Structure formats: C-alpha cells, structure tokens
Amino acid sequence: MAVVELSGSREMHITKDGSAMTRIYTCSPNDWNNGGDNYITLPIIGDYWDYDRSDLRVTDMRVYWPTNTQARVEATYSTGGTFHREKLADKVSSIKHTFDFSLEAVDGTTFVDTSGEEKNWPELWAAAHADYTVENAPPLIYYRPHLVLTERFNISGWDFNVAKDLMGAVNNADFLKQFKDKYPNQYRDIYYDVTGDDTGNWLMAGFHVEDTGDFNSEIILTYVYDWDGWNTPFSSQLAKKGVSAIETNMYWKEDFDTRPYPENTDDDIDDGLRNV
C-alpha cells in the first residue's frame, strides 16, 4: 500500500493569532515505520510546509489505525502568531520604525546662545561676581539633544559591505518620506514627507544584525538627526547673524537607498497562502 495524501487535506485556518494547515495521509504500517514510501515522505515535527514558508512548520502529529493494515496520519502545520509574522523575512510588514533621542555631553569653554552669539564661559563667570575669576571658572558642560531613528526588519539576504560602508555617512538625497496617513474624508492612502527635504540631516550611526535561523537575519539600522545638517554645523545660529552656512567635508555622502532593505515578496501579506 502506497502513501496517499487525501483529497480533504490542506485545510487552513487563519486567525490574528496565527495560521494552521493540515495534511492528511493514509499509509501501510511499513510505510509509517519507514517514514514514507519511494515517492512521498511523511512529515515529522519541525518540517517546513514549503521552502518559502519557513514560518509554517509541523507542530502536531496524530496517527490513527482504522484497521490493522492501514494508518491515518494527520500533520498540523502552525505559524507563531502575529509576532512571528512580523519576523518573516523579505516582507514589508516586518519593518518597524522607532524614534528616540540621545543626549550628547559637550565640554568646552565657548558656546553659541539662542541669539546666535558665541559666548565665552570663563569670561561670563568672571563678570558675574568680584570673587569670580577666569581661572576658577567651573567646567562648562551642556547637552545637545539628537533625534534617533531606528529601522528594524527581517531579511534573508544582505551585503555586509553595503551596511558597513554606509556607517558614518550622511544621506545625499531626501530620506524620510515613507510614512503614510489617511487623507481626510477620502478613501485612499497618501504618503507624506514628515521632515521636508532632509538631505544631509541623517547620519548612519551603525547597524546591528542577529541571526534568527533559516538563513534569515534581523537587521537594525540606526540614524541620528542633526537639524543644521551634519556638514553644515551651526547653520541655524549663523543664519541669525545673516551669515551663510559653512559647508564642510566632515562626513561623506551616500545614497541610503542602497542599504539592505526587504522587498515585499507576498501579494497578500497576512493571508498565509503564499507559494502553497
């Protein structure tokens, strides 16, 4: 008796907590003991549903013996729920953006005030009181806040050198434009540019990669924002003085579109039926 997959097999149940698919076979006792015949291999715990569906694996097996000469094998393939779907490689749905901040501690003797004027801290200290001198001025430490953007996604193939070579570079074109919102009173999505033309404002600060198995990786890219532009320091203060921004070559410019990034390979992101 050969291994036969029954016509009622491959029934799928899809919920927000995950998806499950069943495969049902009949076979002889020998085929069951041997794990299949010469044509069909019976599934075991942990098997993939398909090479492109590594999220859908055998999690449950049931074996019945309707007769002494026939076995009925039911294999249930399951996903890990919403959290697992978010980790599927090469899917736009896995992308997450997080905004945070960092504080840069600056230690020096001069600073630029809100009017754009450069001030000398020891001189300000000495002018405040008769007992104060330039020599006994306490250290000046002030904090410069920075906006930090983190991109987190899952991808099956990426080039280490591309990510490495972007570190320490600033964007040479408008970058942050991918956020979308519902247009008021209209049944359509629109994309809007949340930062305007932010060319030169984002510094690629680093990346973190973690192997998540199945030849997939979770990649975290981190960018730091500077309102003046990383190659035009103090441009806002200079503008208050009527002075043009000073262009420097502190950071090289790169096209951030070359960074490792997932492309959506599923027409229907959460239907659970890709390549079945």
NUBANU-100525 format. One record per residue (C-alpha): residue number from 1; x, z, y; chain. Coordinates in pm, whole numbers. Layout:
! residues N
REC    n       u       w       v  chain
REC  NUM       X       Z       Y      A
...
END
This chain:
! residues 276
REC    n       u       w       v  chain
REC    1       0       0       0      A
REC    2     143    -102     341      A
REC    3     136      90     665      A
REC    4    -162     -27     871      A
REC    5    -247      63    1230      A
REC    6    -625      97    1253      A
REC    7    -836    -106    1495      A
REC    8    -965     213    1661      A
REC    9    -611     310    1755      A
REC   10    -459     313    2105      A
REC   11    -734     506    2278      A
REC   12    -617     650    2609      A
REC   13    -742     947    2809      A
REC   14    -630     965    3173      A
REC   15    -667    1274    3394      A
REC   16    -497    1408    3705      A
REC   17    -306    1649    3481      A
REC   18    -164    1376    3262      A
REC   19    -246    1099    3017      A
REC   20    -270    1089    2637      A
REC   21    -274     793    2396      A
REC   22    -336     798    2021      A
REC   23    -211     576    1742      A
REC   24    -378     597    1401      A
REC   25    -224     467    1078      A
REC   26    -306     462     709      A
REC   27     -32     452     452      A
REC   28      64     547      97      A
REC   29     232     877       7      A
REC   30     562     691     -43      A
REC   31     536     526     298      A
REC   32     466     865     454      A
REC   33     765    1020     280      A
REC   34     988     728     383      A
REC   35     869     722     744      A
REC   36     711     378     714      A
REC   37     743      52     522      A
REC   38     966    -251     581      A
REC   39     760    -361     884      A
REC   40     617     -57    1060      A
REC   41     796     271    1132      A
REC   42     570     572    1154      A
REC   43     614     772    1477      A
REC   44     774    1116    1488      A
REC   45     771    1389    1752      A
REC   46     955    1275    2064      A
REC   47     922     898    2009      A
REC   48     857     678    2312      A
REC   49     536     482    2341      A
REC   50     738     192    2474      A
REC   51    1087     143    2611      A
REC   52     944     114    2964      A
REC   53     720     418    2919      A
REC   54     969     693    2850      A
REC   55     723     938    3010      A
REC   56     473     879    2726      A
REC   57     603    1048    2408      A
REC   58     470    1178    2080      A
REC   59     375    1542    2130      A
REC   60     132    1597    1840      A
REC   61     101    1467    1485      A
REC   62    -191    1508    1244      A
REC   63    -181    1392     884      A
REC   64    -489    1382     658      A
REC   65    -519    1292     289      A
REC   66    -864    1137     234      A
REC   67    -755    1051    -120      A
REC   68    -453    1119    -338      A
REC   69    -328     765    -274      A
REC   70    -384     732      99      A
REC   71    -268     922     407      A
REC   72    -412     901     758      A
REC   73    -156     961    1033      A
REC   74    -263    1030    1393      A
REC   75       7    1042    1661      A
REC   76     -73    1160    2015      A
REC   77     149    1039    2297      A
REC   78     135    1250    2615      A
REC   79     274    1249    2965      A
REC   80     383    1558    3153      A
REC   81     104    1553    3411      A
REC   82     120    1486    3784      A
REC   83     462    1646    3825      A
REC   84     610    1424    3556      A
REC   85     457    1110    3706      A
REC   86     626    1194    4033      A
REC   87     956    1179    3848      A
REC   88     901     835    3693      A
REC   89    1195     613    3775      A
REC   90    1169     300    3989      A
REC   91     825     389    4126      A
REC   92     739     414    4493      A
REC   93     514     709    4409      A
REC   94     823     915    4324      A
REC   95     958     902    4681      A
REC   96     932    1224    4880      A
REC   97    1040    1273    5241      A
REC   98    1123    1618    5375      A
REC   99    1202    1708    5735      A
REC  100    1403    2021    5807      A
REC  101    1660    2136    6059      A
REC  102    2016    2258    6078      A
REC  103    2199    2455    6345      A
REC  104    2550    2361    6450      A
REC  105    2750    2651    6594      A
REC  106    2968    2530    6882      A
REC  107    3259    2738    7006      A
REC  108    3426    2638    7332      A
REC  109    3484    2717    7696      A
REC  110    3263    2449    7853      A
REC  111    2908    2329    7803      A
REC  112    2656    2099    7969      A
REC  113    2348    2271    8112      A
REC  114    1994    2135    8127      A
REC  115    2059    1962    8458      A
REC  116    2341    1763    8306      A
REC  117    2614    1959    8484      A
REC  118    2927    2063    8300      A
REC  119    2988    2437    8326      A
REC  120    3298    2641    8260      A
REC  121    3203    2962    8081      A
REC  122    3507    3180    8178      A
REC  123    3453    3087    8542      A
REC  124    3084    3174    8523      A
REC  125    3176    3505    8361      A
REC  126    3435    3589    8627      A
REC  127    3193    3510    8911      A
REC  128    2923    3740    8771      A
REC  129    3093    4078    8840      A
REC  130    3401    4218    9011      A
REC  131    3529    4365    8684      A
REC  132    3497    4037    8502      A
REC  133    3793    3802    8482      A
REC  134    3862    3468    8323      A
REC  135    4096    3644    8081      A
REC  136    3837    3896    7950      A
REC  137    3553    3646    7911      A
REC  138    3390    3685    7567      A
REC  139    3386    3387    7330      A
REC  140    3117    3129    7406      A
REC  141    2915    3034    7100      A
REC  142    2598    2829    7132      A
REC  143    2386    2647    6877      A
REC  144    2296    2282    6868      A
REC  145    1988    2203    6654      A
REC  146    1967    1888    6443      A
REC  147    1674    1728    6265      A
REC  148    1746    1666    5896      A
REC  149    1566    1408    5680      A
REC  150    1585    1426    5302      A
REC  151    1479    1138    5077      A
REC  152    1420    1232    4714      A
REC  153    1334     978    4446      A
REC  154    1399     874    4087      A
REC  155    1575     556    3987      A
REC  156    1713     402    3669      A
REC  157    1997     204    3820      A
REC  158    2209     275    4126      A
REC  159    2551     188    4260      A
REC  160    2774     489    4323      A
REC  161    2993     296    4566      A
REC  162    2698     192    4783      A
REC  163    2589     553    4825      A
REC  164    2948     670    4876      A
REC  165    3026     405    5136      A
REC  166    2719     497    5341      A
REC  167    2835     856    5384      A
REC  168    2950     918    5739      A
REC  169    2784     602    5870      A
REC  170    2506     563    6127      A
REC  171    2219     317    6097      A
REC  172    2275     -19    6267      A
REC  173    1902    -101    6282      A
REC  174    1568      72    6333      A
REC  175    1535     301    6032      A
REC  176    1243     542    6007      A
REC  177     932     324    6002      A
REC  178     779     371    5659      A
REC  179     512     631    5731      A
REC  180     153     514    5726      A
REC  181    -176     650    5851      A
REC  182    -541     553    5857      A
REC  183    -630     356    6165      A
REC  184    -922     535    6340      A
REC  185   -1262     402    6236      A
REC  186   -1112     122    6032      A
REC  187   -1088      76    5656      A
REC  188    -727     -22    5644      A
REC  189    -386     137    5637      A
REC  190    -131      82    5911      A
REC  191     235     169    5931      A
REC  192     369     329    6245      A
REC  193     714     387    6380      A
REC  194     746     764    6418      A
REC  195    1078     765    6601      A
REC  196    1071     442    6802      A
REC  197    1390     240    6795      A
REC  198    1619     496    6633      A
REC  199    1919     266    6589      A
REC  200    2233     479    6582      A
REC  201    2043     809    6570      A
REC  202    2070     878    6195      A
REC  203    2393     987    6028      A
REC  204    2411     954    5650      A
REC  205    2542    1302    5575      A
REC  206    2557    1292    5196      A
REC  207    2381    1250    4865      A
REC  208    2310    1447    4551      A
REC  209    2250    1291    4208      A
REC  210    2120    1464    3896      A
REC  211    2087    1304    3553      A
REC  212    1727    1352    3439      A
REC  213    1768    1186    3099      A
REC  214    1663     850    2956      A
REC  215    1928     683    3176      A
REC  216    1735     792    3485      A
REC  217    1861     986    3785      A
REC  218    1710    1190    4065      A
REC  219    1879    1098    4393      A
REC  220    1866    1297    4715      A
REC  221    1985    1128    5035      A
REC  222    2035    1339    5347      A
REC  223    2039    1215    5706      A
REC  224    2099    1409    6028      A
REC  225    1937    1300    6355      A
REC  226    2101    1308    6697      A
REC  227    1874    1245    6996      A
REC  228    2151    1089    7203      A
REC  229    2291     875    6923      A
REC  230    2597     965    6723      A
REC  231    2816     708    6900      A
REC  232    2680     784    7249      A
REC  233    2745    1158    7295      A
REC  234    2579    1341    7585      A
REC  235    2392    1026    7692      A
REC  236    2086    1226    7799      A
REC  237    2299    1452    8020      A
REC  238    2486    1154    8161      A
REC  239    2157     979    8239      A
REC  240    2051    1276    8452      A
REC  241    2362    1213    8658      A
REC  242    2289     843    8682      A
REC  243    2584     762    8460      A
REC  244    2568     504    8181      A
REC  245    2609     621    7823      A
REC  246    2960     607    7686      A
REC  247    2985     406    7363      A
REC  248    3246     536    7117      A
REC  249    3359     443    6768      A
REC  250    3337     786    6609      A
REC  251    3109     659    6328      A
REC  252    3090     316    6172      A
REC  253    2759     135    6148      A
REC  254    2591      31    5824      A
REC  255    2265    -122    5712      A
REC  256    2076     163    5543      A
REC  257    1860     -91    5358      A
REC  258    2149    -132    5116      A
REC  259    2108     228    4995      A
REC  260    1988     296    4638      A
REC  261    1609     292    4654      A
REC  262    1332     247    4397      A
REC  263    1119     -65    4393      A
REC  264     767     -27    4263      A
REC  265     753    -192    3920      A
REC  266     395     -88    3844      A
REC  267      96    -271    3990      A
REC  268    -129      33    3945      A
REC  269      84     337    3999      A
REC  270    -115     604    3817      A
REC  271    -325     413    3564      A
REC  272     -87     496    3279      A
REC  273    -122     148    3127      A
REC  274     198     -22    3234      A
REC  275     357    -251    2971      A
REC  276     137    -129    2686      A
END
